[in-house]
Amino acid sequence: MRLDKFLVYCRFARTRSRAQAMIEAGAMRLNGGRVTRAHTSVTLGDVLTLIQADEVRIIEIEALPQRRGAPARARSHYRELDRAG
């Protein structure tokens, strides 16, 4: 699944164009490496680090959503990690 779609489906961004802007701004890391392309693929088990509103969030992808849904449903697709992992 494309990273920009994952961000929208899991409600980290409201629109796909906003998700693309976040990625291109360098506010993301995927498995420790910097990501600057919206079409980068994500899979189960990937660790995504993102900066949102001056807050660093580290998540592990547990499921790939099929569409954008309710916030509770969106949270079921990832798990928050603390900074220690």
MDAnalysis code that builds the backbone (N, CA, C; Angstrom):
import MDAnalysis as mda
import numpy as np

u = mda.Universe.empty(255, n_residues=85, atom_resindex=np.repeat(np.arange(85), 3), trajectory=True)
u.add_TopologyAttr("name", ["N", "CA", "C"] * 85)
u.add_TopologyAttr("resid", np.arange(1, 86))
u.add_TopologyAttr("resname", ["MET", "ARG", "LEU", "ASP", "LYS", "PHE", "LEU", "VAL", "TYR", "CYS", "ARG", "PHE", "ALA", "ARG", "THR", "ARG", "SER", "ARG", "ALA", "GLN", "ALA", "MET", "ILE", "GLU", "ALA", "GLY", "ALA", "MET", "ARG", "LEU", "ASN", "GLY", "GLY", "ARG", "VAL", "THR", "ARG", "ALA", "HIS", "THR", "SER", "VAL", "THR", "LEU", "GLY", "ASP", "VAL", "LEU", "THR", "LEU", "ILE", "GLN", "ALA", "ASP", "GLU", "VAL", "ARG", "ILE", "ILE", "GLU", "ILE", "GLU", "ALA", "LEU", "PRO", "GLN", "ARG", "ARG", "GLY", "ALA", "PRO", "ALA", "ARG", "ALA", "ARG", "SER", "HIS", "TYR", "ARG", "GLU", "LEU", "ASP", "ARG", "ALA", "GLY"])
u.atoms.positions = np.array([
    [0.842, -1.172, 0.000],
    [0.000, 0.000, 0.000],
    [0.891, 1.240, 0.000],
    [0.467, 2.257, -0.712],
    [1.210, 3.518, -0.758],
    [1.177, 4.199, 0.612],
    [2.281, 4.824, 0.969],
    [2.384, 5.509, 2.254],
    [1.357, 6.633, 2.379],
    [1.157, 7.415, 1.331],
    [0.200, 8.520, 1.422],
    [-1.222, 8.018, 1.656],
    [-1.594, 6.922, 1.031],
    [-2.924, 6.348, 1.267],
    [-3.048, 5.837, 2.700],
    [-2.008, 5.187, 3.200],
    [-2.036, 4.694, 4.575],
    [-2.256, 5.844, 5.557],
    [-1.568, 6.960, 5.351],
    [-1.706, 8.107, 6.248],
    [-3.129, 8.661, 6.255],
    [-3.763, 8.681, 5.096],
    [-5.145, 9.171, 5.010],
    [-6.107, 8.159, 5.619],
    [-5.975, 6.903, 5.254],
    [-6.878, 5.871, 5.760],
    [-6.802, 5.739, 7.278],
    [-5.624, 5.945, 7.855],
    [-5.460, 5.829, 9.307],
    [-5.561, 7.182, 10.011],
    [-5.999, 8.199, 9.289],
    [-6.336, 9.507, 9.836],
    [-5.163, 10.287, 10.397],
    [-3.972, 10.113, 9.843],
    [-2.842, 10.965, 10.190],
    [-2.864, 12.231, 9.334],
    [-3.586, 12.183, 8.215],
    [-3.766, 13.338, 7.333],
    [-5.205, 13.331, 6.831],
    [-5.761, 14.515, 6.611],
    [-7.151, 14.590, 6.145],
    [-7.294, 14.293, 4.663],
    [-6.307, 14.704, 3.884],
    [-6.375, 14.485, 2.441],
    [-5.084, 13.848, 1.956],
    [-5.157, 13.255, 0.787],
    [-3.974, 12.618, 0.222],
    [-2.932, 13.665, -0.170],
    [-3.374, 14.826, -0.637],
    [-2.411, 15.870, -0.991],
    [-1.696, 16.390, 0.256],
    [-2.389, 16.463, 1.383],
    [-1.743, 16.867, 2.639],
    [-0.757, 15.794, 3.092],
    [-1.111, 14.548, 2.930],
    [-0.200, 13.452, 3.271],
    [1.055, 13.520, 2.404],
    [0.884, 13.790, 1.116],
    [2.022, 13.905, 0.210],
    [2.924, 15.059, 0.616],
    [2.334, 16.175, 1.025],
    [3.123, 17.325, 1.466],
    [3.917, 16.998, 2.729],
    [3.313, 16.271, 3.664],
    [4.012, 15.863, 4.885],
    [5.221, 14.993, 4.547],
    [5.022, 14.065, 3.628],
    [6.092, 13.144, 3.245],
    [7.217, 13.902, 2.556],
    [6.873, 14.749, 1.591],
    [7.878, 15.487, 0.831],
    [8.631, 16.495, 1.690],
    [8.031, 16.938, 2.794],
    [8.691, 17.872, 3.707],
    [9.743, 17.175, 4.567],
    [9.800, 15.855, 4.509],
    [10.796, 15.111, 5.268],
    [10.396, 14.846, 6.709],
    [9.108, 14.868, 6.996],
    [8.631, 14.661, 8.359],
    [8.376, 13.190, 8.671],
    [8.916, 12.267, 7.870],
    [8.658, 10.830, 8.040],
    [9.941, 10.014, 7.960],
    [9.905, 8.926, 8.686],
    [10.933, 7.893, 8.547],
    [10.214, 6.562, 8.511],
    [10.690, 5.684, 7.660],
    [10.123, 4.347, 7.538],
    [11.229, 3.354, 7.828],
    [11.066, 2.595, 8.896],
    [12.080, 1.626, 9.335],
    [13.447, 2.284, 9.504],
    [13.453, 3.519, 10.003],
    [14.692, 4.231, 10.285],
    [15.245, 5.046, 9.140],
    [14.749, 4.866, 7.934],
    [15.248, 5.610, 6.776],
    [14.312, 6.741, 6.394],
    [14.880, 7.859, 5.959],
    [14.073, 9.013, 5.567],
    [13.250, 8.691, 4.333],
    [12.021, 9.159, 4.315],
    [11.113, 8.934, 3.193],
    [10.754, 10.287, 2.596],
    [10.892, 10.418, 1.267],
    [10.525, 11.670, 0.606],
    [9.601, 11.435, -0.579],
    [9.201, 10.202, -0.812],
    [8.321, 9.868, -1.938],
    [6.997, 9.320, -1.426],
    [5.906, 9.896, -1.892],
    [4.574, 9.488, -1.444],
    [4.220, 8.078, -1.889],
    [4.814, 7.622, -2.981],
    [4.465, 6.301, -3.496],
    [5.242, 5.168, -2.819],
    [6.038, 5.485, -1.807],
    [6.763, 4.461, -1.065],
    [5.771, 3.452, -0.488],
    [6.083, 2.174, -0.621],
    [5.182, 1.121, -0.137],
    [5.402, 0.835, 1.344],
    [4.309, 0.573, 2.043],
    [4.378, 0.134, 3.433],
    [3.748, -1.247, 3.528],
    [4.257, -2.052, 4.443],
    [3.742, -3.403, 4.642],
    [3.571, -3.661, 6.136],
    [3.000, -4.794, 6.449],
    [2.808, -5.173, 7.846],
    [4.157, -5.244, 8.555],
    [4.199, -4.749, 9.773],
    [5.417, -4.798, 10.561],
    [6.341, -3.612, 10.376],
    [6.076, -2.753, 9.390],
    [6.905, -1.566, 9.191],
    [6.733, -0.617, 10.371],
    [7.810, 0.088, 10.719],
    [7.769, 1.083, 11.786],
    [7.865, 2.457, 11.140],
    [6.886, 3.283, 11.424],
    [6.783, 4.610, 10.836],
    [6.963, 5.652, 11.934],
    [7.889, 6.579, 11.711],
    [8.108, 7.682, 12.635],
    [7.659, 8.951, 11.937],
    [6.755, 9.691, 12.563],
    [6.277, 10.918, 11.940],
    [6.175, 12.035, 12.952],
    [6.301, 13.250, 12.436],
    [6.199, 14.438, 13.272],
    [4.878, 15.109, 12.951],
    [4.065, 15.292, 13.970],
    [2.773, 15.955, 13.826],
    [2.619, 16.958, 14.950],
    [2.409, 18.213, 14.590],
    [2.181, 19.278, 15.576],
    [3.251, 19.263, 16.672],
    [4.515, 19.254, 16.270],
    [5.656, 19.265, 17.191],
    [5.701, 18.064, 18.123],
    [5.085, 16.972, 17.720],
    [5.087, 15.734, 18.499],
    [5.605, 14.604, 17.612],
    [6.527, 13.821, 18.152],
    [7.052, 12.676, 17.417],
    [6.216, 11.457, 17.776],
    [5.691, 10.793, 16.754],
    [4.892, 9.578, 16.961],
    [5.581, 8.426, 16.253],
    [5.695, 7.309, 16.947],
    [6.293, 6.103, 16.383],
    [5.218, 5.028, 16.409],
    [4.924, 4.485, 15.229],
    [3.874, 3.471, 15.140],
    [4.385, 2.250, 14.381],
    [3.810, 1.116, 14.698],
    [4.071, -0.115, 13.954],
    [2.789, -0.492, 13.227],
    [2.899, -0.769, 11.946],
    [1.738, -1.104, 11.132],
    [1.348, -2.551, 11.404],
    [0.109, -2.758, 11.843],
    [-0.386, -4.098, 12.165],
    [-1.372, -4.632, 11.141],
    [-1.990, -3.758, 10.364],
    [-2.943, -4.162, 9.325],
    [-3.019, -3.047, 8.295],
    [-3.347, -3.407, 7.068],
    [-3.491, -2.421, 6.003],
    [-4.977, -2.172, 5.755],
    [-5.432, -0.942, 5.966],
    [-6.856, -0.646, 5.793],
    [-7.267, -0.658, 4.328],
    [-8.524, -0.952, 4.074],
    [-9.064, -0.953, 2.714],
    [-9.641, 0.401, 2.332],
    [-10.031, 1.180, 3.352],
    [-10.596, 2.506, 3.104],
    [-10.504, 3.331, 4.382],
    [-10.802, 4.612, 4.273],
    [-10.827, 5.490, 5.439],
    [-12.097, 5.203, 6.233],
    [-11.945, 5.009, 7.521],
    [-13.098, 4.686, 8.345],
    [-13.144, 5.528, 9.604],
    [-13.890, 5.066, 10.562],
    [-14.037, 5.759, 11.841],
    [-12.694, 5.789, 12.582],
    [-12.482, 6.787, 13.438],
    [-11.209, 6.877, 14.163],
    [-10.856, 5.623, 14.956],
    [-11.821, 5.018, 15.615],
    [-11.536, 3.802, 16.392],
    [-11.075, 2.674, 15.475],
    [-11.698, 2.554, 14.336],
    [-11.311, 1.529, 13.354],
    [-9.920, 1.826, 12.792],
    [-9.630, 3.089, 12.556],
    [-8.316, 3.476, 12.028],
    [-7.211, 3.102, 13.013],
    [-7.450, 3.329, 14.308],
    [-6.438, 3.002, 15.326],
    [-6.170, 1.508, 15.429],
    [-7.075, 0.683, 14.961],
    [-6.870, -0.764, 15.042],
    [-5.851, -1.262, 14.015],
    [-5.423, -0.406, 13.104],
    [-4.480, -0.811, 12.067],
    [-3.015, -0.568, 12.432],
    [-2.782, 0.099, 13.553],
    [-1.409, 0.357, 13.981],
    [-1.340, 0.339, 15.499],
    [-0.113, 0.279, 15.984],
    [0.090, 0.324, 17.431],
    [1.165, 1.361, 17.723],
    [0.895, 2.187, 18.711],
    [1.846, 3.227, 19.119],
    [2.996, 2.580, 19.890],
    [4.193, 2.973, 19.554],
    [5.377, 2.508, 20.270],
    [5.933, 3.674, 21.068],
    [6.565, 3.379, 22.187],
    [7.251, 4.453, 22.891],
    [8.614, 4.644, 22.233],
    [9.338, 5.633, 22.650],
    [10.627, 5.946, 22.009],
    [11.647, 4.821, 22.163],
    [11.501, 3.990, 23.182],
    [12.427, 2.878, 23.385],
    [12.127, 1.718, 22.445],
    [10.944, 1.706, 21.825],
    [10.588, 0.647, 20.883],
    [9.597, -0.274, 21.467],
])
